[in-house]
Amino acid sequence: MADPTAPRSVRSGATRGQDGRRHGDPRLSAYLVGGFGALIAAVATGHHELAALGAPFLALAAAGLVDGGPARVVGTVTVRADRVIEDDLIEGEARVDWDGEAEVDVMLTGWRGVAPVDPAPAIGWSLPAGRGPVTLPFRLRARSWGVHDLGTLWVRVRTPGALVVRERKLASAPSVRVLPAPLRLDRLLKPAEPRAVAGMHLSRSRGPGTDFAELRPYQPGDRLRDLSWATSARLGEPWVTVHHPERTGTVLLLLDAFFWNERRSAEGLARAARAAWAVASVHLRAQDRVGLLAQGRTAAWLPPQGGRRARWLLLDELLSVGGAAEDRWRRRWRDARVMVPADALIVGVTSLGSHTFLRDLLRYRRTGHTTVALVIDTSDLLLDPADRVDAAARRIRLAQRDAERHALDRGGVPTALVTTSEGAGAAISALRRRMRRLHASRAAAAPR
Amino acid sequence: MITWWPTRRRLAVIAVGTAVLTGAAAAWLGGAAWHVDYAAVYVAVALSALLSPAAITLQVIAGQVLAASVLLRPDGPAPPLLLVPVVAGVVLTAELLGLVARLDTPLRPRPAPELPRMGLSALIGGGVYAAVSLAGGLSGPTGLLAVALGGGACVVLAVVLARGMR
């Protein structure tokens, strides 16, 4: 079994000319134009003195073109850990080697979801003329959750004094899985219809279990082990103890993955995913079956299942959604048909940016699913108003969010706001209270 | 994004100073008021090359025009060897401007022994100019042949010197 803490690396197969680009220093064109221009002027005007003015520049251009740089440049990028949590530091190093003496600029470009810490603001080094190999340590901070590529290692090489620079791609850096920061959550939502598998939710039905339900007179077919000897002796006839069976529920997380190509929108999605992961984790620990359906610019579908495997699969899907949020070119399409179990509690996790998502939640409710919504508060991500028009736009956006929440409430989908200050726990408690009130009012309204 | 690292700022100041000295030397050698105007244009072009590396070509051409205006002045040509510092100054300014352009990078530059190499470039520029000017001083076809041979020899010498510095 591979050591999970061992460094992972990708070695390049770069050879001379592979993926290489040559470009001239700005002085090269200046010297060539100056040199040949002076020669042409000398011939045109008949003044040989002008040829003497061009000769130095042609000599310098020739001297600068004589050597194209080292033939062999190789490099690797390694990171110490490929699984980190949001805001963790990622330590790694780039190792570059080349033939002969050269001035080398090394750069790691194209990274996503991380921010350079050292060196900063770019992950790159400008090395003075010298010989390889060199080892260049770097530190990044995991900025947002998801599976992120750490980019590509590029070098720019030139022989000292040369007027030609060669750029070459050396290696692809490994990818890193940034796990969502844990949210404190110790409350469960009550699944719609618990299933007959060992779990933590108490069912209204009775059967084998450990939680006491009631005592009743013995009936033919009852197990002898259920006899309550003390009660039977006191009442003079056989009575049995009846228990609540321990059962699990099914929870389907419906993640609103509609977002735009901007930082604030991606942060809104990240908050939604953190809340979804918190809800999923606590329900999986309670032996519930949890599924995930992400809808929007990126898609994910994971049928409800329980256990450790489900936890990893769910996290994997969430990380893929996070990676798609950071990479505007990466689109994921759902290729499997979504089968929502009839007994599933549907938990929408949304920042209410999409009418489509709102319609979907109401549709699930209309088709008989117990549906609730955790509304992620992203009001702090709105830009500070610069003028009255901005302030009005902000008020309209917040009013629109409230109106959409009311629309959900009226449609039978209780909502609760997940704020950055109070977290998901308070929202879950609020949802539980609202679900209880809703069930009570439905029971009262039902015909007797 | 333009990054002005401290090293880059220092080199930019040295480049502008070199351009001003070169222009002043050429204006002094020229002696006329319009030589001062030419020198001012040369310095302005050198300043613009701090912001746009493409303007280094204009700086070299402006330097050549400035030197040519002194060399071919209406009141009689100046001795070519007097212009060696001007040509060396134009080369040194171009080298410094090239380095300033190269340091426009988000990568923190490390100190490098660039200045001796630039000094060598200026030496090559001035030396080649002096050698070719002396060869061109010979009259008739011999002079033309001497210019061609001298120029070729200087190119080879420059290559050998540049390789020796690496």
Chai-1 contact restraints between the chains, C-beta under 6 A:
chainA,res_idxA,chainB,res_idxB,connection_type,confidence,min_distance_angstrom,max_distance_angstrom,comment,restraint_id
A,D25,B,G98,contact,1.0,0.0,6.0,A-B,restraint_1
A,P26,B,P53,contact,1.0,0.0,6.0,A-B,restraint_2
A,P26,B,I56,contact,1.0,0.0,6.0,A-B,restraint_3
A,P26,B,G98,contact,1.0,0.0,6.0,A-B,restraint_4
A,P26,B,A101,contact,1.0,0.0,6.0,A-B,restraint_5
A,R27,B,I56,contact,1.0,0.0,6.0,A-B,restraint_6
A,R27,B,A94,contact,1.0,0.0,6.0,A-B,restraint_7
A,R27,B,G98,contact,1.0,0.0,6.0,A-B,restraint_8
A,S29,B,T57,contact,1.0,0.0,6.0,A-B,restraint_9
A,A30,B,I56,contact,1.0,0.0,6.0,A-B,restraint_10
A,A30,B,T57,contact,1.0,0.0,6.0,A-B,restraint_11
A,A30,B,V60,contact,1.0,0.0,6.0,A-B,restraint_12
A,A30,B,A94,contact,1.0,0.0,6.0,A-B,restraint_13
A,V33,B,T57,contact,1.0,0.0,6.0,A-B,restraint_14
A,G34,B,V60,contact,1.0,0.0,6.0,A-B,restraint_15
A,G34,B,I61,contact,1.0,0.0,6.0,A-B,restraint_16
A,G34,B,Q64,contact,1.0,0.0,6.0,A-B,restraint_17
A,A38,B,Q64,contact,1.0,0.0,6.0,A-B,restraint_18
A,H48,B,G136,contact,1.0,0.0,6.0,A-B,restraint_19
A,E49,B,L71,contact,1.0,0.0,6.0,A-B,restraint_20
A,A51,B,V147,contact,1.0,0.0,6.0,A-B,restraint_21
A,A52,B,Y129,contact,1.0,0.0,6.0,A-B,restraint_22
A,A52,B,V132,contact,1.0,0.0,6.0,A-B,restraint_23
A,A52,B,S133,contact,1.0,0.0,6.0,A-B,restraint_24
A,A52,B,G136,contact,1.0,0.0,6.0,A-B,restraint_25
A,L53,B,Q64,contact,1.0,0.0,6.0,A-B,restraint_26
A,L53,B,A67,contact,1.0,0.0,6.0,A-B,restraint_27
A,A55,B,V128,contact,1.0,0.0,6.0,A-B,restraint_28
A,A55,B,V132,contact,1.0,0.0,6.0,A-B,restraint_29
A,A55,B,G151,contact,1.0,0.0,6.0,A-B,restraint_30
A,P56,B,V87,contact,1.0,0.0,6.0,A-B,restraint_31
A,P56,B,G125,contact,1.0,0.0,6.0,A-B,restraint_32
A,P56,B,V128,contact,1.0,0.0,6.0,A-B,restraint_33
A,P56,B,Y129,contact,1.0,0.0,6.0,A-B,restraint_34
A,A59,B,V128,contact,1.0,0.0,6.0,A-B,restraint_35
A,A59,B,C154,contact,1.0,0.0,6.0,A-B,restraint_36
A,A59,B,V155,contact,1.0,0.0,6.0,A-B,restraint_37
A,A59,B,A158,contact,1.0,0.0,6.0,A-B,restraint_38
A,L60,B,S121,contact,1.0,0.0,6.0,A-B,restraint_39
A,A62,B,V155,contact,1.0,0.0,6.0,A-B,restraint_40
A,A62,B,V159,contact,1.0,0.0,6.0,A-B,restraint_41
A,A63,B,A158,contact,1.0,0.0,6.0,A-B,restraint_42
A,A63,B,V159,contact,1.0,0.0,6.0,A-B,restraint_43
A,A63,B,A162,contact,1.0,0.0,6.0,A-B,restraint_44
A,V66,B,V159,contact,1.0,0.0,6.0,A-B,restraint_45
A,D105,B,L107,contact,1.0,0.0,6.0,A-B,restraint_46
A,P121,B,P106,contact,1.0,0.0,6.0,A-B,restraint_47
A,A122,B,P106,contact,1.0,0.0,6.0,A-B,restraint_48
A,G124,B,L107,contact,1.0,0.0,6.0,A-B,restraint_49
A,S126,B,L107,contact,1.0,0.0,6.0,A-B,restraint_50
A,S126,B,P109,contact,1.0,0.0,6.0,A-B,restraint_51
A,S126,B,R110,contact,1.0,0.0,6.0,A-B,restraint_52
A,P128,B,R110,contact,1.0,0.0,6.0,A-B,restraint_53
A,P128,B,A112,contact,1.0,0.0,6.0,A-B,restraint_54
A,T159,B,R166,contact,1.0,0.0,6.0,A-B,restraint_55
A,P160,B,R166,contact,1.0,0.0,6.0,A-B,restraint_56
A,G161,B,R117,contact,1.0,0.0,6.0,A-B,restraint_57
A,G161,B,A162,contact,1.0,0.0,6.0,A-B,restraint_58
